[in-house]
């Protein structure tokens, strides 16, 4: 089953979030669906119909600082995953790795963001850039954690817009990246795409065998967009049975 992660950032009032939740719970969800509401809404957004994903997690050494949120606190709320290393935060590989370990040790999934610049972009070069980032993040990681680790490629120059890379470009990058990962780690890590996704492009990406899912931002702010997306995917699945 494909992954659909909806990152709502700091949008919505409490009333709007409760309405969002009610709408989700009235539908069948054709994905492995993870919802990332603002941290303050995590307790009220818990549901057995989908999984909660934190937008961020704090490093262990600052987890007691004002405003920080530890992985253990998130896990106690029923949160099943966390985004790690979003482009906006400009975090080093070492910071991403430390945060990832905090998440993994709480038996949560880690959705780790990888990125590159427009100047760096080229199919084969991009797969090398992403693979080098993964090597730094996975340094000395015990293979028993592999099942919890997922990677999301989000081109930095497309975040927040309404333009994506083509499906062909991403499929080629992921093919080369999978080959490198299989050779080095002998494991098939899920590879997802994010950045500039809107209705038509989301469907196109979800239909590709070589892409394991998508991270959606702005488009997911309206729950009706998410519900319409589900119905379109269900129709596509029926047509292709």
C-alpha positions as CSV (number, residue, x, y, z in Angstrom):
1,X,0.0,0.0,0.0
2,X,1.3,3.5,-0.9
3,X,2.1,6.1,1.8
4,X,0.3,9.4,1.9
5,X,1.6,11.9,4.4
6,X,-0.2,15.2,4.9
7,X,1.8,17.9,6.6
8,X,-0.6,20.6,7.8
9,X,2.2,22.8,9.4
10,X,0.8,25.5,11.7
11,X,-2.5,25.8,9.9
12,X,-6.1,25.5,11.3
13,X,-7.9,26.4,14.5
14,X,-9.0,23.7,16.9
15,X,-12.6,23.9,15.5
16,X,-11.2,23.4,12.0
17,X,-9.0,20.5,13.0
18,X,-11.9,18.7,14.7
19,X,-13.9,19.1,11.5
20,X,-11.0,17.8,9.5
21,X,-10.8,14.7,11.7
22,X,-14.6,14.1,11.5
23,X,-14.3,14.1,7.7
24,X,-11.4,11.7,7.6
25,X,-13.1,9.3,10.0
26,X,-16.2,9.1,7.7
27,X,-14.3,7.6,4.8
28,X,-12.4,4.5,3.9
29,X,-8.7,5.3,3.5
30,X,-6.9,3.6,0.5
31,X,-3.4,4.4,1.8
32,X,-1.0,4.0,4.6
33,X,-2.1,7.4,5.7
34,X,-0.2,9.7,8.1
35,X,-1.5,13.0,9.3
36,X,0.9,15.7,10.6
37,X,-1.1,18.4,12.4
38,X,0.5,21.2,14.4
39,X,2.0,19.7,17.6
40,X,-0.6,21.2,19.9
41,X,-3.4,19.3,18.1
42,X,-1.8,15.8,18.3
43,X,-3.8,14.7,21.4
44,X,-7.2,15.6,19.9
45,X,-6.4,14.3,16.4
46,X,-5.7,10.7,17.5
47,X,-7.8,8.2,15.6
48,X,-7.8,4.5,14.8
49,X,-8.6,5.3,11.1
50,X,-5.2,6.8,10.4
51,X,-1.8,7.3,12.0
52,X,-0.4,10.5,13.6
53,X,3.0,11.8,12.5
54,X,4.8,14.6,14.3
55,X,6.2,17.4,12.2
56,X,9.5,17.4,14.1
57,X,11.2,16.0,17.2
58,X,13.8,17.6,19.5
59,X,17.3,16.4,20.0
60,X,17.9,14.5,23.3
61,X,20.2,17.1,24.8
62,X,17.6,19.9,24.4
63,X,14.5,17.8,25.1
64,X,14.1,19.5,28.5
65,X,14.3,23.0,27.1
66,X,11.2,25.2,26.9
67,X,9.2,24.4,23.8
68,X,11.0,21.2,22.9
69,X,9.1,17.9,22.3
70,X,10.8,14.6,23.0
71,X,10.2,11.4,21.0
72,X,9.0,9.6,24.2
73,X,6.4,12.3,24.8
74,X,5.1,12.0,21.2
75,X,5.0,8.2,21.5
76,X,3.0,8.5,24.7
77,X,0.3,10.4,22.7
78,X,0.0,7.5,20.2
79,X,2.1,9.2,17.6
80,X,3.4,6.5,15.2
81,X,6.0,8.5,13.2
82,X,7.9,11.8,12.8
83,X,9.2,13.8,9.9
84,X,13.0,14.3,10.4
85,X,15.1,17.0,8.8
86,X,12.6,19.1,6.9
87,X,14.2,21.4,4.3
88,X,13.0,24.6,6.1
89,X,15.1,23.6,9.2
90,X,18.4,23.3,7.3
91,X,19.7,20.6,9.6
92,X,23.0,18.8,9.3
93,X,23.2,15.1,8.6
94,X,24.4,14.5,12.1
95,X,21.4,16.3,13.6
96,X,19.1,14.3,11.3
97,X,20.8,11.1,12.4
98,X,20.4,12.0,16.1
99,X,16.7,12.9,15.7
100,X,16.1,9.7,13.7
101,X,17.6,7.6,16.5
102,X,15.3,9.2,19.1
103,X,12.3,8.3,16.9
104,X,13.5,4.8,16.2
105,X,14.1,4.0,19.8
106,X,10.5,4.8,20.6
107,X,9.5,2.2,17.9
108,X,8.1,5.0,15.7
109,X,8.6,5.3,12.0
110,X,11.1,7.9,10.8
111,X,10.3,9.8,7.5
112,X,13.6,11.4,6.7
113,X,13.8,14.3,4.3
114,X,16.5,14.4,1.6
115,X,17.0,17.4,-0.7
116,X,19.3,19.0,-3.2
117,X,19.7,22.4,-4.9
118,X,18.7,23.3,-8.5
119,X,22.4,23.6,-9.3
120,X,23.0,20.1,-8.2
121,X,20.1,18.6,-10.1
122,X,20.8,16.0,-12.7
123,X,19.4,12.4,-12.7
124,X,22.5,10.4,-11.9
125,X,24.1,13.2,-9.9
126,X,20.9,13.6,-7.8
127,X,20.9,9.9,-6.9
128,X,24.6,10.2,-5.9
129,X,23.8,13.3,-3.7
130,X,20.9,11.6,-2.0
131,X,22.8,8.4,-1.5
132,X,25.6,10.3,0.1
133,X,23.1,11.9,2.5
134,X,21.7,8.5,3.4
135,X,25.1,7.1,4.1
136,X,25.7,9.9,6.6
137,X,22.3,9.4,8.2
138,X,22.6,5.6,8.4
139,X,26.2,5.6,9.7
140,X,26.6,2.8,12.3
141,X,22.8,2.2,12.4
142,X,21.8,-1.3,13.5
143,X,20.0,-3.1,10.6
144,X,17.2,-4.0,13.0
145,X,15.9,-0.5,12.6
146,X,15.7,-0.6,8.8
147,X,12.0,-1.5,8.7
148,X,11.2,1.8,10.5
149,X,13.2,4.0,8.1
150,X,11.6,5.8,5.1
151,X,13.2,8.4,2.9
152,X,11.4,11.4,1.2
153,X,13.1,13.3,-1.6
154,X,12.0,16.9,-1.7
155,X,13.8,19.2,-4.2
156,X,14.5,22.4,-2.2
157,X,13.6,24.8,-5.0
158,X,10.1,23.3,-5.5
159,X,8.9,23.4,-1.9
160,X,5.8,25.6,-1.5
161,X,5.1,25.9,-5.2
162,X,2.8,24.1,-7.6
163,X,5.4,22.6,-9.9
164,X,7.1,19.2,-9.5
165,X,9.8,17.3,-11.1
166,X,8.3,15.0,-13.8
167,X,7.3,11.5,-12.8
168,X,9.9,10.2,-15.3
169,X,12.7,12.2,-13.6
170,X,11.8,11.0,-10.1
171,X,11.3,7.3,-11.3
172,X,14.8,7.4,-12.8
173,X,16.4,8.9,-9.7
174,X,14.7,6.4,-7.4
175,X,15.7,3.5,-9.7
176,X,19.4,4.5,-9.5
177,X,19.1,5.2,-5.7
178,X,17.5,1.8,-5.0
179,X,20.3,0.0,-6.8
180,X,22.9,1.8,-4.7
181,X,20.9,1.1,-1.5
182,X,20.4,-2.5,-2.3
183,X,24.1,-3.0,-3.1
184,X,25.3,-1.3,0.1
185,X,22.5,-2.1,2.7
186,X,20.8,-5.2,1.1
187,X,17.5,-3.6,2.0
188,X,14.7,-1.9,0.0
189,X,13.9,1.3,1.9
190,X,10.6,3.0,0.9
191,X,11.3,6.1,-1.2
192,X,8.7,8.9,-1.3
193,X,8.5,12.2,-3.2
194,X,7.4,15.7,-2.0
195,X,7.6,19.2,-3.3
196,X,5.0,21.2,-5.3
197,X,2.4,18.4,-5.4
198,X,-1.2,19.3,-6.4
199,X,-4.2,17.1,-7.4
200,X,-3.1,15.9,-10.8
201,X,0.5,15.4,-10.0
202,X,-0.3,13.5,-6.7
203,X,-2.3,11.0,-8.6
204,X,0.3,10.6,-11.2
205,X,3.0,9.9,-8.6
206,X,0.9,7.5,-6.6
207,X,0.2,5.4,-9.8
208,X,3.9,4.7,-10.3
209,X,5.3,1.4,-9.1
210,X,8.8,2.9,-8.5
211,X,7.4,5.6,-6.1
212,X,6.3,4.4,-2.7
213,X,4.2,7.4,-1.7
214,X,4.1,11.2,-1.4
215,X,4.4,14.0,1.1
216,X,1.8,16.7,0.5
217,X,1.8,20.1,2.1
218,X,-0.4,23.1,0.9
219,X,-2.9,21.0,-1.0
220,X,-3.8,18.9,2.1
221,X,-4.9,22.0,4.1
222,X,-8.4,21.6,2.7
223,X,-9.7,18.2,3.8
224,X,-12.0,18.1,0.8
225,X,-8.9,17.9,-1.4
226,X,-7.8,14.9,0.5
227,X,-11.2,13.2,0.3
228,X,-11.4,13.8,-3.4
229,X,-7.9,12.4,-3.8
230,X,-8.9,9.2,-2.0
231,X,-11.9,8.8,-4.3
232,X,-9.8,9.3,-7.5
233,X,-7.3,6.7,-6.3
234,X,-10.1,4.2,-5.5
235,X,-11.5,4.7,-9.0
236,X,-8.0,4.2,-10.5
237,X,-7.5,1.0,-8.5
238,X,-10.9,-0.4,-9.7
239,X,-10.1,0.4,-13.3
240,X,-6.8,-1.4,-13.1
241,X,-7.9,-4.6,-11.2
